[in-house]
Amino acid sequence: MAVSAKLYANVHKSIANKEIELDNDTIKVMLCTSAYTPNQGTHQYKSSVTNEITGTGYTAGGVTLQNVVAVTTGNVFKFDADDVSWPSSTLTARYAVIYDATPASDASRPLIGYVDFGADVSTTSGTFQIVWNSSGIVNQTVA
């Protein structure tokens, strides 16, 4: 599935406060059930995220994004990474939440963005895969 992410509004505050360092921190993506309700305007830390999934082939906290890229070209900021997958998994997810896993506790791990799959997506002994948008996980134009 090709997906596009939405930024949490407080990601800018977290970057300005030097809580997120996209070039060197461990950035992860976790999966949540439909019982989680993202609040784009107020959620700032992983402790705000509820209802992480459980299932075969899934480890709590999600997976680390590989080859993270944060670049600015002209007036466009691009955040991207390799697609992610959970092979041989049996799970159901509605949301994928991207966060900085480097700080020591969930109360200080800043949220970056999330994806709403639009409906529950499931695998049964298969590969659950997130294919990021070809133009990047996030593209933000500053005007």
MDTraj code that builds the backbone (N, CA, C; nanometers):
import mdtraj as md
import numpy as np

residues = "MET ALA VAL SER ALA LYS LEU TYR ALA ASN VAL HIS LYS SER ILE ALA ASN LYS GLU ILE GLU LEU ASP ASN ASP THR ILE LYS VAL MET LEU CYS THR SER ALA TYR THR PRO ASN GLN GLY THR HIS GLN TYR LYS SER SER VAL THR ASN GLU ILE THR GLY THR GLY TYR THR ALA GLY GLY VAL THR LEU GLN ASN VAL VAL ALA VAL THR THR GLY ASN VAL PHE LYS PHE ASP ALA ASP ASP VAL SER TRP PRO SER SER THR LEU THR ALA ARG TYR ALA VAL ILE TYR ASP ALA THR PRO ALA SER ASP ALA SER ARG PRO LEU ILE GLY TYR VAL ASP PHE GLY ALA ASP VAL SER THR THR SER GLY THR PHE GLN ILE VAL TRP ASN SER SER GLY ILE VAL ASN GLN THR VAL ALA".split()
xyz = np.array([
    [0.0828, -0.1177, 0.0000],
    [0.0000, 0.0000, 0.0000],
    [0.0874, 0.1243, 0.0000],
    [0.0598, 0.2158, -0.0885],
    [0.1318, 0.3434, -0.0902],
    [0.0625, 0.4375, 0.0068],
    [0.1390, 0.5063, 0.0875],
    [0.0797, 0.5917, 0.1898],
    [0.1478, 0.7277, 0.1958],
    [0.0747, 0.8238, 0.2490],
    [0.1294, 0.9557, 0.2781],
    [0.1063, 0.9841, 0.4255],
    [0.2025, 1.0460, 0.4881],
    [0.1940, 1.0733, 0.6310],
    [0.1478, 1.2163, 0.6567],
    [0.0932, 1.2364, 0.7757],
    [0.0590, 1.3693, 0.8248],
    [0.1518, 1.3984, 0.9414],
    [0.1969, 1.5211, 0.9518],
    [0.2804, 1.5605, 1.0650],
    [0.1929, 1.5935, 1.1853],
    [0.2432, 1.5591, 1.3047],
    [0.1844, 1.6130, 1.4265],
    [0.2290, 1.7589, 1.4338],
    [0.1407, 1.8479, 1.4733],
    [0.1723, 1.9913, 1.4765],
    [0.2908, 2.0219, 1.5674],
    [0.3046, 1.9478, 1.6768],
    [0.4115, 1.9763, 1.7718],
    [0.5494, 1.9284, 1.7263],
    [0.5586, 1.8632, 1.6102],
    [0.6897, 1.8208, 1.5612],
    [0.7811, 1.9422, 1.5421],
    [0.7253, 2.0537, 1.4985],
    [0.8061, 2.1748, 1.4784],
    [0.8623, 2.2244, 1.6120],
    [0.7796, 2.2215, 1.7141],
    [0.8244, 2.2608, 1.8475],
    [0.9339, 2.1665, 1.8965],
    [0.9159, 2.0356, 1.8752],
    [1.0158, 1.9375, 1.9189],
    [1.1488, 1.9557, 1.8462],
    [1.1432, 1.9891, 1.7181],
    [1.2670, 2.0139, 1.6430],
    [1.3324, 2.1424, 1.6925],
    [1.2527, 2.2470, 1.7130],
    [1.3072, 2.3748, 1.7606],
    [1.3691, 2.3616, 1.8994],
    [1.3119, 2.2741, 1.9822],
    [1.3649, 2.2517, 2.1177],
    [1.4780, 2.1490, 2.1213],
    [1.5230, 2.1065, 2.0028],
    [1.6316, 2.0094, 1.9880],
    [1.5998, 1.8754, 2.0541],
    [1.4711, 1.8377, 2.0519],
    [1.4295, 1.7077, 2.1028],
    [1.4380, 1.6006, 1.9943],
    [1.4381, 1.6426, 1.8685],
    [1.4484, 1.5524, 1.7540],
    [1.5696, 1.5928, 1.6725],
    [1.6520, 1.4937, 1.6397],
    [1.7672, 1.5152, 1.5520],
    [1.7561, 1.4106, 1.4424],
    [1.6921, 1.4465, 1.3322],
    [1.6586, 1.3505, 1.2279],
    [1.7801, 1.2808, 1.1675],
    [1.8947, 1.3462, 1.1658],
    [2.0127, 1.2853, 1.1045],
    [2.0760, 1.1766, 1.1901],
    [2.0612, 1.1827, 1.3218],
    [2.1346, 1.0893, 1.4074],
    [2.0492, 1.0087, 1.5052],
    [1.9272, 1.0505, 1.5333],
    [1.8440, 0.9788, 1.6295],
    [1.7842, 0.8527, 1.5671],
    [1.7354, 0.7640, 1.6524],
    [1.6662, 0.6429, 1.6084],
    [1.5196, 0.6774, 1.5868],
    [1.4776, 0.6713, 1.4615],
    [1.3397, 0.7024, 1.4251],
    [1.2682, 0.5697, 1.3991],
    [1.1531, 0.5525, 1.4640],
    [1.0794, 0.4271, 1.4522],
    [0.9381, 0.4516, 1.4028],
    [0.8763, 0.3436, 1.3565],
    [0.7345, 0.3456, 1.3212],
    [0.6678, 0.2286, 1.3919],
    [0.5579, 0.2607, 1.4610],
    [0.4810, 0.1605, 1.5324],
    [0.3402, 0.1546, 1.4742],
    [0.2728, 0.0437, 1.4980],
    [0.1378, 0.0257, 1.4461],
    [0.0361, 0.0309, 1.5593],
    [-0.0793, 0.0903, 1.5310],
    [-0.1863, 0.1034, 1.6302],
    [-0.3181, 0.0536, 1.5719],
    [-0.4082, 0.0167, 1.6616],
    [-0.5408, -0.0286, 1.6215],
    [-0.6311, 0.0901, 1.5912],
    [-0.7507, 0.0605, 1.5458],
    [-0.8487, 0.1654, 1.5174],
    [-0.8980, 0.2329, 1.6452],
    [-0.8654, 0.1775, 1.7621],
    [-0.9058, 0.2398, 1.8889],
    [-0.8210, 0.3630, 1.9224],
    [-0.7054, 0.3787, 1.8563],
    [-0.6246, 0.4998, 1.8748],
    [-0.6868, 0.6123, 1.7914],
    [-0.6979, 0.7287, 1.8513],
    [-0.7460, 0.8462, 1.7794],
    [-0.6339, 0.9500, 1.7765],
    [-0.5658, 0.9647, 1.6628],
    [-0.4594, 1.0638, 1.6554],
    [-0.5150, 1.2043, 1.6764],
    [-0.4453, 1.2829, 1.7567],
    [-0.4808, 1.4235, 1.7709],
    [-0.3628, 1.5023, 1.7160],
    [-0.3744, 1.5399, 1.5919],
    [-0.2658, 1.6055, 1.5202],
    [-0.2234, 1.7342, 1.5880],
    [-0.3149, 1.8028, 1.6538],
    [-0.2857, 1.9324, 1.7139],
    [-0.2261, 1.9282, 1.8530],
    [-0.2521, 1.8198, 1.9290],
    [-0.2059, 1.8196, 2.0683],
    [-0.1088, 1.7083, 2.1041],
    [-0.1110, 1.5965, 2.0354],
    [-0.0191, 1.4885, 2.0708],
    [0.1244, 1.5298, 2.0380],
    [0.2140, 1.5146, 2.1371],
    [0.3530, 1.5529, 2.1162],
    [0.4513, 1.4403, 2.1466],
    [0.4158, 1.3517, 2.2393],
    [0.5085, 1.2455, 2.2800],
    [0.4424, 1.1087, 2.2681],
    [0.5243, 1.0073, 2.2596],
    [0.4768, 0.8699, 2.2438],
    [0.3809, 0.8291, 2.3545],
    [0.3926, 0.8870, 2.4720],
    [0.3020, 0.8546, 2.5821],
    [0.1561, 0.8913, 2.5498],
    [0.1336, 0.9747, 2.4475],
    [-0.0029, 1.0092, 2.4051],
    [-0.0639, 0.9025, 2.3149],
    [0.0184, 0.8134, 2.2640],
    [-0.0282, 0.7126, 2.1694],
    [-0.0793, 0.5913, 2.2463],
    [-0.2004, 0.5507, 2.2138],
    [-0.2622, 0.4364, 2.2801],
    [-0.2904, 0.3250, 2.1798],
    [-0.3204, 0.2094, 2.2323],
    [-0.3686, 0.0963, 2.1521],
    [-0.2697, 0.0492, 2.0454],
    [-0.1426, 0.0358, 2.0839],
    [-0.0462, -0.0259, 1.9935],
    [-0.0909, -0.1696, 1.9685],
    [-0.0721, -0.2174, 1.8491],
    [-0.1167, -0.3525, 1.8154],
    [-0.0298, -0.4571, 1.8843],
    [-0.0796, -0.5771, 1.8876],
    [-0.0025, -0.6960, 1.9220],
    [-0.0314, -0.7974, 1.8135],
    [0.0615, -0.8867, 1.7916],
    [0.0383, -0.9896, 1.6905],
    [0.1662, -1.0623, 1.6581],
    [0.1525, -1.1730, 1.5922],
    [0.2660, -1.2531, 1.5499],
    [0.3517, -1.1735, 1.4525],
    [0.4817, -1.1689, 1.4773],
    [0.5733, -1.0986, 1.3880],
    [0.5872, -0.9509, 1.4170],
    [0.5210, -0.9032, 1.5236],
    [0.5290, -0.7621, 1.5593],
    [0.5903, -0.7496, 1.6972],
    [0.6873, -0.6579, 1.7109],
    [0.7516, -0.6299, 1.8393],
    [0.7055, -0.4931, 1.8879],
    [0.6689, -0.4866, 2.0149],
    [0.6230, -0.3596, 2.0732],
    [0.7245, -0.2494, 2.0456],
    [0.6750, -0.1323, 2.0110],
    [0.7612, -0.0194, 1.9775],
    [0.7830, -0.0034, 1.8291],
    [0.7532, -0.1088, 1.7520],
    [0.7658, -0.1013, 1.6069],
    [0.9061, -0.1301, 1.5566],
    [0.9346, -0.0813, 1.4365],
    [1.0645, -0.1046, 1.3727],
    [1.1361, 0.0271, 1.3483],
    [1.2678, 0.0192, 1.3437],
    [1.3519, 0.1355, 1.3161],
    [1.3512, 0.1656, 1.1668],
    [1.3288, 0.2912, 1.1324],
    [1.3376, 0.3318, 0.9928],
    [1.4839, 0.3310, 0.9503],
    [1.5098, 0.2783, 0.8333],
    [1.6445, 0.2701, 0.7792],
    [1.6635, 0.3765, 0.6713],
    [1.7853, 0.4263, 0.6616],
    [1.8228, 0.5249, 0.5591],
    [1.7338, 0.6486, 0.5635],
    [1.7195, 0.7035, 0.6837],
    [1.6408, 0.8252, 0.7027],
    [1.7102, 0.9416, 0.6328],
    [1.6306, 1.0211, 0.5619],
    [1.6814, 1.1373, 0.4890],
    [1.5975, 1.2581, 0.5290],
    [1.6634, 1.3641, 0.5647],
    [1.5966, 1.4918, 0.5920],
    [1.6738, 1.5983, 0.5156],
    [1.6149, 1.6461, 0.4065],
    [1.6845, 1.7422, 0.3209],
    [1.5913, 1.8571, 0.2830],
    [1.6514, 1.9683, 0.2489],
    [1.5769, 2.0821, 0.1974],
    [1.6299, 2.1147, 0.0589],
    [1.5391, 2.1213, -0.0359],
    [1.5737, 2.1590, -0.1722],
    [1.4864, 2.2780, -0.2085],
    [1.5509, 2.3911, -0.2330],
    [1.4729, 2.5125, -0.2566],
    [1.3941, 2.5448, -0.1309],
    [1.2628, 2.5511, -0.1433],
    [1.1807, 2.5791, -0.0259],
    [1.0972, 2.4568, 0.0161],
    [1.1447, 2.3367, -0.0215],
    [1.0740, 2.2138, 0.0115],
    [1.1589, 2.1280, 0.1059],
    [1.1008, 2.0957, 0.2215],
    [1.1634, 2.0047, 0.3167],
    [1.1097, 1.8649, 0.2890],
    [1.2017, 1.7684, 0.2809],
    [1.1635, 1.6297, 0.2540],
    [1.2177, 1.5401, 0.3639],
    [1.1293, 1.4570, 0.4193],
    [1.1662, 1.3556, 0.5172],
    [1.1291, 1.2215, 0.4561],
    [1.2258, 1.1285, 0.4512],
    [1.2004, 1.0010, 0.3855],
    [1.2839, 0.8916, 0.4509],
    [1.2506, 0.7687, 0.4212],
    [1.3237, 0.6516, 0.4687],
    [1.2822, 0.5340, 0.3815],
    [1.3496, 0.4223, 0.4013],
    [1.3133, 0.3010, 0.3275],
    [1.1737, 0.2545, 0.3695],
    [1.1053, 0.1865, 0.2780],
    [0.9782, 0.1237, 0.3118],
    [1.0016, 0.0245, 0.4259],
    [0.8982, -0.0068, 0.5017],
    [0.9109, -0.0993, 0.6148],
    [0.8162, -0.2164, 0.5988],
    [0.8515, -0.3280, 0.6617],
    [0.7638, -0.4449, 0.6548],
    [0.7795, -0.5314, 0.7787],
    [0.6761, -0.6066, 0.8041],
    [0.6738, -0.7068, 0.9093],
    [0.6434, -0.8394, 0.8405],
    [0.7484, -0.9166, 0.8049],
    [0.7265, -1.0431, 0.7337],
    [0.6690, -1.1498, 0.8270],
    [0.6028, -1.2465, 0.7686],
    [0.5446, -1.3601, 0.8421],
    [0.4625, -1.3135, 0.9614],
    [0.3815, -1.2104, 0.9400],
    [0.3050, -1.1518, 1.0493],
    [0.1568, -1.1854, 1.0384],
    [0.0938, -1.1876, 1.1543],
    [-0.0510, -1.1969, 1.1634],
    [-0.0927, -1.0817, 1.2533],
    [-0.1479, -0.9774, 1.1926],
    [-0.1799, -0.8562, 1.2680],
    [-0.2845, -0.7737, 1.1949],
    [-0.3408, -0.6801, 1.2683],
    [-0.4358, -0.5842, 1.2117],
    [-0.4000, -0.4462, 1.2639],
    [-0.3872, -0.3491, 1.1725],
    [-0.3512, -0.2123, 1.2105],
    [-0.4353, -0.1130, 1.1315],
    [-0.4590, 0.0015, 1.1937],
    [-0.5288, 0.1119, 1.1270],
    [-0.4357, 0.2311, 1.1079],
    [-0.3395, 0.2472, 1.2020],
    [-0.2487, 0.3624, 1.1995],
    [-0.1034, 0.3178, 1.2105],
    [-0.0151, 0.3971, 1.1510],
    [0.1295, 0.3846, 1.1704],
    [0.1762, 0.5173, 1.2279],
    [0.2478, 0.5121, 1.3389],
    [0.2925, 0.6330, 1.4081],
    [0.4447, 0.6393, 1.4033],
    [0.4983, 0.7504, 1.3543],
    [0.6431, 0.7708, 1.3429],
    [0.6883, 0.8569, 1.4602],
    [0.7939, 0.8125, 1.5284],
    [0.8401, 0.8855, 1.6459],
    [0.9912, 0.8698, 1.6626],
    [1.0486, 0.9578, 1.7453],
    [1.1909, 0.9538, 1.7771],
    [1.2078, 0.8676, 1.9021],
    [1.2727, 0.7535, 1.8873],
    [1.2874, 0.6572, 1.9970],
    [1.4124, 0.6800, 2.0805],
    [1.4904, 0.7820, 2.0513],
    [1.6174, 0.8038, 2.1212],
    [1.6014, 0.8431, 2.2683],
    [1.5115, 0.9340, 2.3040],
    [1.4980, 0.9675, 2.4465],
    [1.4613, 0.8444, 2.5303],
    [1.4871, 0.8542, 2.6602],
    [1.4786, 0.7390, 2.7499],
    [1.3377, 0.6893, 2.7803],
    [1.2368, 0.7761, 2.7724],
    [1.1030, 0.7311, 2.8120],
    [0.9982, 0.7770, 2.7118],
    [0.8837, 0.7075, 2.7123],
    [0.7755, 0.7443, 2.6212],
    [0.7286, 0.8878, 2.6437],
    [0.7393, 0.9367, 2.7649],
    [0.6960, 1.0733, 2.7964],
    [0.7862, 1.1791, 2.7338],
    [0.9038, 1.1385, 2.6843],
    [0.9951, 1.2344, 2.6221],
    [1.0333, 1.1953, 2.4791],
    [0.9673, 1.0958, 2.4217],
    [0.9935, 1.0526, 2.2835],
    [0.8992, 1.1284, 2.1893],
    [0.9508, 1.2265, 2.1152],
    [0.8652, 1.3111, 2.0322],
    [0.8007, 1.2360, 1.9152],
    [0.6763, 1.2700, 1.8909],
    [0.6050, 1.2188, 1.7742],
    [0.6411, 1.3032, 1.6530],
    [0.6496, 1.2385, 1.5384],
    [0.6804, 1.3084, 1.4136],
    [0.5567, 1.3143, 1.3246],
    [0.5005, 1.1999, 1.2947],
    [0.3844, 1.1962, 1.2067],
    [0.3120, 1.0645, 1.2169],
    [0.2041, 1.0531, 1.1403],
    [0.1280, 0.9289, 1.1408],
    [0.0610, 0.9084, 1.0061],
    [0.0208, 0.7841, 0.9832],
    [-0.0529, 0.7475, 0.8634],
    [-0.1830, 0.6830, 0.9071],
    [-0.2918, 0.7269, 0.8486],
    [-0.4218, 0.6623, 0.8659],
    [-0.4435, 0.5792, 0.7404],
    [-0.4501, 0.4471, 0.7557],
    [-0.4682, 0.3604, 0.6394],
    [-0.6095, 0.3700, 0.5815],
    [-0.7008, 0.4392, 0.6506],
    [-0.8363, 0.4562, 0.6012],
    [-0.9304, 0.3450, 0.6433],
    [-0.8755, 0.2324, 0.6821],
    [-0.9513, 0.1161, 0.7297],
    [-0.8502, 0.0214, 0.7925],
    [-0.9002, -0.0764, 0.8654],
    [-0.8093, -0.1774, 0.9198],
    [-0.7432, -0.2528, 0.8054],
    [-0.6130, -0.2787, 0.8199],
    [-0.5367, -0.3562, 0.7232],
    [-0.4796, -0.4753, 0.7992],
    [-0.4949, -0.5943, 0.7430],
    [-0.4544, -0.7160, 0.8137],
    [-0.3649, -0.8041, 0.7292],
    [-0.2867, -0.8844, 0.7999],
    [-0.2125, -0.9927, 0.7364],
    [-0.2373, -1.1187, 0.8187],
    [-0.2337, -1.2321, 0.7506],
    [-0.2410, -1.3623, 0.8169],
    [-0.1257, -1.4445, 0.7623],
    [-0.0223, -1.4613, 0.8448],
    [0.0996, -1.5312, 0.8025],
    [0.1526, -1.4723, 0.6725],
    [0.1517, -1.3415, 0.6640],
    [0.1983, -1.2728, 0.5435],
    [0.2845, -1.1543, 0.5796],
    [0.3134, -1.0707, 0.4817],
    [0.3983, -0.9541, 0.5030],
    [0.3119, -0.8286, 0.5077],
    [0.3170, -0.7607, 0.6205],
    [0.2531, -0.6294, 0.6346],
    [0.3577, -0.5283, 0.5920],
    [0.3285, -0.4492, 0.4909],
    [0.4282, -0.3573, 0.4369],
    [0.3713, -0.2165, 0.4262],
    [0.4570, -0.1197, 0.4582],
    [0.4243, 0.0207, 0.4348],
    [0.5178, 0.0708, 0.3262],
    [0.4599, 0.1108, 0.2151],
    [0.5351, 0.1682, 0.1036],
    [0.5090, 0.3181, 0.1097],
    [0.6115, 0.3925, 0.1481],
    [0.5961, 0.5375, 0.1612],
    [0.5718, 0.6002, 0.0248],
    [0.5111, 0.7162, 0.0239],
    [0.4874, 0.7910, -0.0972],
    [0.6187, 0.8080, -0.1735],
    [0.6149, 0.7981, -0.3045],
    [0.7382, 0.8064, -0.3840],
    [0.8091, 0.9413, -0.3720],
    [0.7370, 1.0460, -0.3316],
    [0.8012, 1.1758, -0.3145],
    [0.8537, 1.1967, -0.1726],
    [0.8401, 1.0958, -0.0856],
    [0.8900, 1.1036, 0.0506],
    [0.7786, 1.0803, 0.1509],
    [0.8173, 1.0473, 0.2730],
    [0.7176, 1.0292, 0.3777],
    [0.6449, 1.1611, 0.3991],
    [0.7211, 1.2691, 0.4062],
    [0.6638, 1.4027, 0.4238],
    [0.7370, 1.4988, 0.3303],
    [0.6612, 1.5804, 0.2611],
    [0.7138, 1.6936, 0.1849],
    [0.6416, 1.8162, 0.2355],
    [0.7180, 1.9149, 0.2764],
    [0.6565, 2.0361, 0.3296],
    [0.7164, 2.1558, 0.2583],
    [0.6294, 2.2349, 0.1958],
    [0.6740, 2.3551, 0.1251],
    [0.6620, 2.4750, 0.2163],
    [0.7706, 2.5484, 0.2258],
    [0.7735, 2.6704, 0.3055],
    [0.7586, 2.7878, 0.2103],
    [0.6583, 2.8680, 0.2315],
    [0.6358, 2.9808, 0.1397],
    [0.6297, 3.1101, 0.2174],
])
top = md.Topology()
chain = top.add_chain()
for i, resn in enumerate(residues, 1):
    res = top.add_residue(resn, chain, resSeq=i)
    for name in ("N", "CA", "C"):
        top.add_atom(name, md.element.get_by_symbol(name[0]), res)
traj = md.Trajectory(xyz[None], top)
